[in-house]
Amino acid sequence: MDLSDLVTEQRRPGLDDLDRWDTSDLVALMARDQLDVVRAVEAAAAPIAAAVDAVVQRLRRGGRLIYVGAGTAGRLGLLDAVECPPTFATDRVVGVLAGGDGAVPVSHEAIEDDAVAGGRDLAARAVDESDAVVGIAASGRTPYTLGAVGEARRRGALTIGVSCNAGAELSRRVDHPIEVVVGPEFIAGSTRLKAGSAQKIVLNTLSTVAMVRLGKTFGDLMVDVRASNEKLRHRAQRIVGEATGADTATAEHALAAATGHVKTAIVMLLGGVDAEEAGRRLSAHDGVVRAAVEAGR
């Protein structure tokens, strides 16, 4: 497909005089565009859910969720990946950006045309059949990303494609294609806008729902939080209190006995056991709080 044929590259009708619009009208249109993004993601809910279930299977085998992309798409993958350790206490969500860390603050546009580099970057991370690799490209045809998912498939990894054009080349090369078609952009071809928002929502959904399925939450509570600063220490205490109904002093005491481990503190209070027994129950149930609590009933 020629680049000019892609929806993400086309101009929107009625915006020929956009530069003459009032500021309030410009802002209102930008805001309405985000509603279109949400509807487009909702329309792709079924393939997203199928991809999540497949990712969970790989993570349960000890594999990783690896995002790979160039430019905005790659940076969005990094953004989601770096938030997973403090939120879910996991280092198994990884972002791979074309051009490496140097391409975060400064755009390296040329590297996106290098399919060989994409394959090489995946190979350097020793991707194997236990991993799930998510190729992200608004156009669905970025050579770097296609090269990366191609290498991932050769190594037996699960592959997922996130694009913003229907019938994308990326979709034909992965196990789970996700196409979130948001239409032409506010500024023609600027896929950091609607396409970027759509990709961010999809990546948030992939990682977050996968972590819920893996028992990284108790209800909607962030029970695997790493309390590495004052804000997160207060959050940990609050989570223990909300999960168990304990007052602040009791929650703090349980957390201290659990050496700051939120899951252990919750199982202690709900199960009426000490930290050692709570730890054993969690280990026996793959770290899932609800299962560990119910095991003692």
N, C-alpha and C positions, 0 to 999 in steps of 0.2 A: 504494500500500500504506500502510495506517495505521501510524503509528509504533509503536503497541503490538503490531502483528503481527510486527515484526522480531525475529528470534532474539536479536540483540544487546541488545534491550530487555527480554526476558522474564526471569522469575525461574527459578532452578534448583530442581528438586524436592529436598527434604531439607535445605534450608538455612534453614528458618523460625526455627531457634534458633541460628543462626550466632554471634550475639553471646554465647552462653553456652559456646561451645566452648573447650577448652584451647588455649593458645598453640601448643603443639607440633602439634596437629591442624590448626589454621588454616594454619600454615606448610607442613605436609605437603600439604594440599590445593592451596595456591598452587603448590607445586612440581610436583605432578601435572598441574595445569592446563597447564604449559608443555609437557609431553609431548603433550597434546592439540593444542597449537598446532603443534608440529613435524609431527605426523601430518596435520594439515589442510593445511599447506604442501606436504608431499609429495604429497598428493592433487591438488594444483593444479600439479604439476611441468610437465605438458605445455603448458598455456597460458602459464606463466611462460617456458618455453624459447622458445615461438613469439614472445613479446613481446621477449625478448632479441635474437633474430635480427633482428627488425624494427628495434629500436633501433640495432643495429650498422650496419645499412644507412644509417640517417640520420646517425650519427656519422661514417661514412666519407665522407659528402658535406660534412662540415664543420658539421653541425648540432649541436644541444644536446639533452641529456636534462634535461627540466624537470619537477620535481615540484611539484604544487600541491594545497593542502588547507587546511582550517581546524582550529584547535585542535590536539589531539594529532597528528592525521594530518599537518597541515602542518608541525609541529615535527619530526616524524620525517623528513619530506622534507628539511628544512634540515639535520638532523643527518647524513644520508647525504651530502648535497651538500658540506658544508664539509670532510668528511674526504677527498674525492677529490683536491683539489690536492696535499696532501703525500704521498698514497699513490700516485697515478697521474700526477702532473704535468699535470693537466688542469684547465681552468677552465670546461669545457663541461658540467658537471653543476650545475644551478641549482635552488634551492628558492624557491618562492613561497608565503608564508604569509598567510592572510587577516588583515588588520589591520597587515601589515608588521612591521618589526623590533620595534615596541612591543608586539606580541602574543607575543613570545618569553617574557619574564619574567612578564607579566601577561595573563591570559586575557581575550580580547575576544569574548565569546560571540555578541553580536548580529550581528557582521559575517558570520557563517556563513550567515545567511538572505538575504544580498544577492547574487543571481545576477548582477546588473549589475556589481557590484564585481569578481566573478570574471573576467568577460569583459574588463573594463577593465584589470585587472592583467596579463592575458595580452597584451592589445594594447600595453600600455606597454613590454613587453619585445620588441616587434617579432617575434613568433613567425611563422615561415613554414613552407613545405613541407619544409625541410631538418630541422626539429626534431621531437623526440618528446616529447609531453606526457603525464605520468602523473598522473591525477586520483586522489586518495586520500581515501576516506571510508568509515569502518567501516559506517555505515548504508547507504551506496550511494545516498543521496538528498539530500545536503547541497547546498542551492541555490548557494552560492558555488562549489563544485567543479563542479557541473553547468554553471554559467555559463562557467567557465574552459575546460572541455573543449569546450563548444559553440563558443566563440570560436576555439579551436585548430583544430577541424575546419573552420570557415569559412575559415581561413587555409591549409588544406591540410596541416597538421601531422599526423603519426601520433599517434593517441590510444590510451592504455592506461588502464584503470580497475582500481583495487585496492579491493575491498570485502570485507566479512565477512558478507554475507547473500546467500542464493541468489536469483536472479532480480532482482537490484538494478536500479534505474532507471539508475544509472551504467553498468552493463554494456550496456544497450541503446543507449547513446549514444557508445560508443567502438569503435575497430577491434579492440582486444585486451582483452576482459574477463578479469579474474583475480578469482575469488571464493574466498576462504579462509574457510570456514565453521567457526568455532571454537565456536559454541554460546553459551548464556547465560553471563554473567560471574559471577565470585566475588561481586561486589557488583552487583546487577542494574543494567544500563545503563551501568556504568563501563567504557567501551570503551578506556580507557588501559591496561587489563589484558591479557586474552588477545588481543583485537583489535589492540591496540597492538603486542604482541610479534609477532603474525603479520605485520602491516604492515612492521615493522622487518626481519624476515627476508626478505620479498619485495623490499623496496627494496635491501637489501644484495646480494641475489642479482642483481637487474636490473643494478645498476651494476658489481658485481665481475665477473660472467661476461661482460658486455659488454666490459669492459676487458681481460680475458684474451683474448677473441676479437680484440681490436684490437692484440694484441702488447705490452700493457703489463706483462706478466710474462715471465719465462724459467723454464719449469717453474712452481714455486710461489713463485718469488723476485720480490720487489717491485723490479724493475729500473728503474722510472721514479720512484723515491723522490726527493723534493727534500730534500737534506741541509741543512736550515735551522737545525738546532741540534745540540748535542753528541751527543745520543742518536741522531739520524738520521745524523750523520757516522760514528759507530761502526757503525751498521747498514749504511750504504753500503759501508764497508770489508769488513764480514763477508759481505755479499751477493756482492761481487766475488770474495772468497776461495772461497765455497761454489760459485759458478757455474763457477769455473775451476780450482779445486784449488790456487790460488796461496797461498803463505804470506803472513803479515800484511805484511811489508815490501814484497813484490812487489805485493800488492794496493794498498797505500798509494801506491807509486810510480806505478802505472798510473792511479790516481784523480787524482793530482796532474797527470800529463801530460794527462789528459782533462778538466782543470779541474773535477773533482768529478762529472762525468757518468758514472753507473754503466754505462749501456749501452755507451758508447764504451770504457770501461775493459775491459769483458768482451770485446767484439769484438777489441780490441787483443791481449789475452792469448790468447784462443782462436784468433784468426786469424793471430797472429804479424805484426801490422801496426802502424804508428804511429797516433797519434791522428787525423791528417788523413785517412788512408785508412779508418780505422774509421768516421769521421764520414761519409765519402762512401758507404760501403756501407750504413750505416743510412739515409741519405737516399734511396738507391736502392731500399730495401725497406721504406719507410713506417715506419721506426723499429723494425722487428721484429728482435730480436736473433738468433733462430735462423736466420732467412733470411739475415741479413747475414753470419753466421759460415759458413753452408753455401755461400754464393756464392763463397767463395774456395777451396773444396775441389775 
